[in-house]
Amino acid sequence: MSQLAPPVQSPDTARAAPSERAAYFDNAKLLLVVLVVCGHFWEPLIGEPEQRVAKALYLLVYAFHMPAFILVSGFFSRGFTAQPRQIRRLASGVLIPFLVWGVLLALFTAEVKDTPIAIEPLTPVWVTWFLIALFLWRLSVPFWRMLRAPVTVATLVFLASGAFSFGAQLSLTRVLQFLPFFVLGLTVEPRHLAWLRETRWVKGAAVAVFAVAGAAAYKIAPDMKALWLYRSAGAPDLHVGYARWAAEAGAVCAAGLVLTAAFLALVPTRRTWFTALGAGTMGAFLLHAFIRQGAVAAGVFDHPFVQGVPGLAVLTVVSVALAVLLCTRPVRTLLRPLVEPRLDWLFRREAAPGRDEALRHREG
């Protein structure tokens, strides 16, 4: 899996549009993984009162970066019909990396934190939650494609999920709370995205949306709990009534939708110097977690040089550079056995078209 969400070829994605549409989505994926890395490197600072700017940036990014990733993943899942070859690719490109990287990250975290090793295969380790969520979402695609109003149903599922506590296994809370964005991606058509990125006034409105959202994030930063943005807790987990949870979670979801649309409107459509790096986002997404955990254990974030706005600026530049470096071809090649494992030995060869039917007829 060279991308965070390996695409499934569909009639819409297979026709005409190749170069410009491919560049647009590669640009989007690269920018989003940069935001993921920056957010994780800002996170150790946001509990400090003097780091209001860091927390405001963190809140702003966390309001939309995963919703945008998930919507794009849904868009590229529209052609999933659970054919054997698609199931094989899903298993080898998503499920196996989830298991492998979960074990590696658990071992590494235990080592740097000097804590007992705890490996629970069904419990995602930090960033690996997205892999198991993508696996479950993509398996469900045929069901959503059958519904008359899939986005409405997915939204109702999201709202209903807040009344329960599902625990950490399979990240079910996040799977259900982010579900509307994935299903929306399934229903979005190329013309909708084209309208976002090609309409001049929409781009202007998108800039205004981010300006207002940034100001709002700065204002609420001292009091806002980032936990609301993780979508990993229902009302029982947050110790609030369901009505309050539904209101606040609904507001967070709506803000994420607006900011996602604004982000997609501002993504460059032409090839840029970083477009090719969009094919290697998976390496950056997984590998940066080890670097960040190591930096926390080494006390990097306690050092005076990361304090204040100047330190935040330096940390951000380093984070961006790290994300770009981890998306380069050498890193992608090095990680391929763990990110895109070849599992031909595990699966039976796919029968030639009509062969199964002929065998059944002969046996009958």
VMD Tcl script that draws the C-alpha trace (Angstrom):
set ca {
  {0.00 0.00 0.00}
  {1.91 3.01 -1.24}
  {-0.84 5.40 -0.34}
  {-2.69 5.90 2.85}
  {-5.77 4.55 1.14}
  {-4.95 2.29 -1.81}
  {-7.37 3.14 -4.59}
  {-9.91 0.73 -6.00}
  {-10.34 1.17 -9.73}
  {-13.87 2.10 -10.74}
  {-15.39 3.23 -14.02}
  {-15.35 6.85 -12.85}
  {-11.71 6.82 -11.74}
  {-10.58 4.83 -14.76}
  {-11.90 7.26 -17.38}
  {-10.30 10.27 -18.88}
  {-8.86 12.37 -16.16}
  {-5.59 10.78 -15.43}
  {-2.88 13.32 -15.00}
  {-4.61 16.33 -13.49}
  {-6.84 14.30 -11.18}
  {-3.92 12.09 -10.09}
  {-1.81 15.18 -9.35}
  {-4.65 16.73 -7.37}
  {-5.09 13.70 -5.13}
  {-1.35 13.15 -4.68}
  {-1.02 16.81 -3.67}
  {-3.89 16.39 -1.20}
  {-2.40 13.25 0.35}
  {1.03 14.81 0.75}
  {-0.39 17.95 2.38}
  {-2.57 15.89 4.72}
  {0.25 13.63 5.87}
  {2.34 16.74 6.56}
  {-0.48 17.98 8.78}
  {-0.64 14.59 10.53}
  {3.08 14.73 11.33}
  {2.91 18.36 12.47}
  {-0.09 17.64 14.67}
  {1.64 14.73 16.40}
  {4.76 16.83 17.01}
  {2.69 19.73 18.37}
  {0.72 17.46 20.69}
  {3.29 17.25 23.56}
  {3.17 21.06 23.83}
  {-0.55 21.74 23.92}
  {-0.95 21.14 27.66}
  {1.30 24.09 28.49}
  {-0.56 27.38 29.20}
  {2.06 29.40 27.31}
  {1.57 27.28 24.19}
  {-1.79 28.73 23.19}
  {-0.71 29.18 19.57}
  {0.40 25.54 19.39}
  {-2.90 24.34 20.79}
  {-4.88 26.57 18.42}
  {-3.01 25.14 15.42}
  {-3.49 21.64 16.79}
  {-7.24 22.12 17.21}
  {-7.56 23.61 13.74}
  {-5.67 20.75 12.07}
  {-7.40 18.03 14.07}
  {-10.80 19.42 13.14}
  {-10.37 18.36 9.49}
  {-7.20 16.46 8.59}
  {-8.55 12.96 9.31}
  {-12.04 13.74 7.97}
  {-10.37 14.85 4.73}
  {-8.18 11.73 4.59}
  {-11.20 9.53 5.21}
  {-13.36 11.26 2.61}
  {-10.60 10.78 0.02}
  {-10.31 7.14 1.08}
  {-14.04 6.73 0.54}
  {-13.79 8.32 -2.89}
  {-11.14 5.79 -3.92}
  {-13.19 2.93 -2.50}
  {-16.18 3.43 -4.78}
  {-15.14 0.58 -7.05}
  {-14.88 -1.97 -4.23}
  {-17.23 -4.87 -4.89}
  {-15.57 -7.52 -2.69}
  {-14.14 -9.42 -5.64}
  {-11.43 -11.94 -4.66}
  {-8.59 -9.82 -6.05}
  {-9.88 -6.79 -4.13}
  {-10.12 -8.80 -0.91}
  {-6.56 -10.03 -1.41}
  {-5.30 -6.51 -1.94}
  {-7.22 -5.26 1.07}
  {-5.75 -8.00 3.24}
  {-2.17 -7.55 2.05}
  {-2.26 -3.76 1.79}
  {-4.25 -2.87 4.91}
  {-4.90 -5.75 7.31}
  {-1.39 -7.26 7.34}
  {0.33 -3.85 7.75}
  {-2.09 -3.14 10.62}
  {-0.96 -6.30 12.41}
  {2.75 -5.91 11.61}
  {3.06 -2.22 12.42}
  {0.92 -2.59 15.53}
  {3.37 -5.15 16.92}
  {6.41 -3.08 15.92}
  {5.03 0.10 17.44}
  {4.00 -1.69 20.65}
  {7.51 -3.17 21.01}
  {9.19 0.16 20.30}
  {6.95 2.10 22.69}
  {7.56 -0.41 25.48}
  {11.30 -0.12 24.89}
  {11.57 3.69 24.89}
  {9.15 4.10 27.79}
  {10.66 1.18 29.72}
  {7.25 -0.38 30.28}
  {6.11 -4.01 30.01}
  {5.39 -5.23 26.49}
  {1.67 -5.49 25.82}
  {0.62 -6.80 22.42}
  {-3.11 -6.99 21.81}
  {-3.74 -7.77 18.12}
  {-7.31 -6.46 18.12}
  {-6.43 -3.21 19.89}
  {-4.88 -0.64 17.52}
  {-1.64 0.98 18.67}
  {-1.85 4.74 18.16}
  {-1.77 5.60 14.43}
  {-2.60 2.05 13.34}
  {-6.26 2.67 14.20}
  {-6.70 4.14 10.73}
  {-5.66 0.89 9.05}
  {-8.18 -1.31 10.82}
  {-10.84 1.37 10.35}
  {-10.12 1.51 6.62}
  {-10.29 -2.28 6.46}
  {-13.74 -2.31 8.09}
  {-15.05 0.65 6.10}
  {-13.97 -0.81 2.80}
  {-15.51 -4.20 3.56}
  {-18.79 -2.38 4.16}
  {-18.79 -0.56 0.79}
  {-21.23 -2.93 -0.99}
  {-23.76 -2.34 1.80}
  {-23.57 1.46 1.56}
  {-23.83 1.32 -2.21}
  {-27.19 -0.46 -1.91}
  {-28.83 2.20 0.27}
  {-31.02 5.02 -1.01}
  {-29.65 7.57 1.48}
  {-26.27 6.21 2.64}
  {-24.94 9.47 4.11}
  {-28.09 9.95 6.18}
  {-27.92 6.39 7.50}
  {-24.19 6.72 8.27}
  {-24.87 9.96 10.14}
  {-27.59 8.27 12.20}
  {-25.15 5.45 13.00}
  {-22.59 8.02 14.11}
  {-25.09 9.79 16.35}
  {-26.36 6.52 17.84}
  {-22.81 5.34 18.59}
  {-22.32 8.18 21.03}
  {-24.70 6.60 23.50}
  {-22.35 3.63 24.04}
  {-18.83 2.83 25.18}
  {-17.20 0.34 22.81}
  {-13.77 0.13 24.36}
  {-10.50 0.16 22.44}
  {-10.80 -3.02 20.39}
  {-10.83 -2.43 16.63}
  {-11.24 1.30 17.35}
  {-14.97 0.82 16.86}
  {-15.79 4.23 18.31}
  {-13.68 5.97 15.69}
  {-14.91 3.63 12.97}
  {-18.49 4.69 13.69}
  {-17.89 8.37 14.42}
  {-15.82 8.96 11.27}
  {-18.16 6.80 9.17}
  {-20.14 9.69 7.61}
  {-16.98 11.07 5.99}
  {-16.10 7.72 4.42}
  {-19.64 7.20 3.12}
  {-19.74 10.78 1.84}
  {-16.56 9.99 -0.09}
  {-18.35 7.02 -1.65}
  {-21.14 9.27 -2.90}
  {-19.05 12.22 -4.05}
  {-18.64 12.39 -7.81}
  {-15.61 13.78 -9.68}
  {-17.70 16.75 -10.85}
  {-18.31 17.78 -7.23}
  {-14.59 17.90 -6.50}
  {-13.98 19.65 -9.81}
  {-16.47 22.34 -8.80}
  {-14.67 22.84 -5.49}
  {-11.23 23.22 -7.01}
  {-12.18 25.14 -10.17}
  {-14.69 27.72 -8.90}
  {-12.91 30.97 -8.10}
  {-15.31 32.27 -5.46}
  {-15.18 28.93 -3.63}
  {-11.42 29.28 -3.25}
  {-11.90 32.76 -1.80}
  {-14.54 31.47 0.59}
  {-12.20 28.63 1.60}
  {-9.49 31.10 2.61}
  {-12.07 33.01 4.68}
  {-13.25 29.77 6.32}
  {-9.73 28.93 7.47}
  {-9.16 32.48 8.72}
  {-12.35 32.38 10.80}
  {-11.63 28.83 12.00}
  {-8.09 29.80 13.01}
  {-9.36 32.78 15.02}
  {-12.02 30.60 16.66}
  {-9.45 27.92 17.53}
  {-7.23 30.54 19.17}
  {-10.15 31.88 21.20}
  {-11.32 28.50 22.51}
  {-7.86 26.94 22.87}
  {-7.55 27.42 26.66}
  {-10.87 25.66 27.37}
  {-11.38 23.22 24.50}
  {-10.61 19.55 25.18}
  {-8.90 18.00 22.19}
  {-10.50 14.67 23.08}
  {-13.66 15.82 21.30}
  {-11.70 15.98 18.03}
  {-10.29 12.46 18.28}
  {-13.76 10.91 17.82}
  {-12.67 8.13 20.16}
  {-15.18 8.66 22.97}
  {-18.92 8.50 23.41}
  {-21.02 10.18 26.08}
  {-20.24 7.51 28.74}
  {-16.48 7.88 28.12}
  {-16.62 11.66 28.41}
  {-18.92 11.53 31.47}
  {-21.48 13.83 29.88}
  {-25.14 13.43 29.02}
  {-26.06 12.13 25.59}
  {-27.76 15.39 24.57}
  {-24.59 17.36 25.23}
  {-22.47 14.76 23.45}
  {-24.73 14.80 20.39}
  {-24.69 18.61 20.23}
  {-20.93 18.97 20.60}
  {-19.98 15.95 18.50}
  {-22.42 17.12 15.81}
  {-20.84 20.58 15.83}
  {-17.35 19.06 15.55}
  {-18.54 16.89 12.65}
  {-20.10 19.87 10.86}
  {-16.95 21.96 11.35}
  {-14.88 19.07 10.00}
  {-17.06 18.86 6.91}
  {-16.82 22.60 6.16}
  {-13.05 22.66 6.71}
  {-12.59 19.52 4.60}
  {-14.45 21.19 1.73}
  {-12.32 24.32 2.19}
  {-9.12 22.26 2.20}
  {-10.08 20.35 -0.96}
  {-10.88 23.66 -2.66}
  {-7.36 24.95 -1.94}
  {-5.35 21.87 -2.90}
  {-3.21 22.62 -5.99}
  {-4.51 20.90 -9.12}
  {-1.30 20.96 -11.15}
  {1.85 18.94 -10.69}
  {4.22 20.54 -8.19}
  {7.64 19.64 -6.81}
  {5.96 17.57 -4.11}
  {3.28 15.81 -6.20}
  {5.30 12.61 -6.67}
  {5.76 12.36 -2.91}
  {2.01 11.80 -2.52}
  {2.53 8.18 -3.55}
  {4.62 7.53 -0.42}
  {2.38 8.85 2.32}
  {1.99 5.49 4.03}
  {5.65 5.38 4.99}
  {5.48 8.82 6.55}
  {2.22 8.06 8.33}
  {3.59 4.95 10.03}
  {7.29 5.69 10.47}
  {6.96 9.16 11.96}
  {5.19 7.61 14.95}
  {8.44 5.89 15.97}
  {10.45 9.09 15.62}
  {7.93 11.09 17.60}
  {7.77 8.48 20.40}
  {11.56 8.44 20.53}
  {11.68 12.24 20.73}
  {9.20 12.25 23.63}
  {11.21 9.62 25.49}
  {14.42 11.59 24.91}
  {12.89 14.73 26.46}
  {13.09 16.76 23.26}
  {9.81 18.54 23.99}
  {11.00 19.61 27.42}
  {13.92 21.51 25.96}
  {13.75 25.34 26.08}
  {14.27 25.63 22.31}
  {10.73 24.37 21.61}
  {9.11 26.85 23.97}
  {7.27 29.92 22.72}
  {6.30 30.89 19.18}
  {9.87 30.85 17.77}
  {10.39 27.32 19.09}
  {7.02 26.28 17.68}
  {8.03 27.66 14.28}
  {11.29 25.67 14.34}
  {9.46 22.51 15.42}
  {6.95 22.98 12.61}
  {9.65 23.40 9.97}
  {11.40 20.27 11.24}
  {8.11 18.35 11.19}
  {7.34 19.39 7.63}
  {10.86 18.44 6.52}
  {10.55 15.07 8.27}
  {7.19 14.34 6.61}
  {8.59 15.19 3.18}
  {11.72 13.09 3.77}
  {9.67 10.06 4.83}
  {7.63 10.27 1.63}
  {10.68 10.06 -0.66}
  {11.33 7.10 -2.95}
  {14.30 5.65 -0.99}
  {12.22 5.43 2.19}
  {9.29 4.01 0.27}
  {11.53 1.35 -1.28}
  {13.06 0.46 2.07}
  {9.66 0.05 3.74}
  {7.93 -1.76 0.88}
  {8.21 -5.26 2.42}
  {6.39 -3.99 5.53}
  {3.98 -1.64 3.80}
  {3.24 -3.48 0.57}
  {4.09 -7.12 1.36}
  {3.84 -9.65 -1.44}
  {1.58 -12.40 -0.18}
  {1.09 -14.47 -3.32}
  {2.19 -17.50 -1.32}
  {-0.73 -17.02 1.05}
  {-3.56 -16.94 -1.47}
  {-4.73 -19.43 -4.05}
  {-4.44 -18.39 -7.66}
  {-7.52 -16.70 -8.98}
  {-9.44 -19.03 -11.26}
  {-9.81 -18.06 -14.90}
  {-13.24 -16.60 -15.78}
  {-15.79 -19.35 -16.20}
  {-13.53 -22.05 -14.79}
  {-15.43 -22.43 -11.52}
  {-18.73 -22.68 -13.36}
  {-17.35 -25.37 -15.70}
  {-16.00 -27.39 -12.76}
  {-19.32 -27.18 -10.92}
  {-21.16 -28.28 -14.07}
  {-18.80 -31.25 -14.53}
  {-19.10 -32.28 -10.88}
  {-22.88 -32.02 -11.06}
}
mol new
graphics top color blue
foreach p $ca { graphics top sphere $p radius 0.5 }
foreach p [lrange $ca 0 end-1] q [lrange $ca 1 end] { graphics top cylinder $p $q radius 0.2 }
display resetview
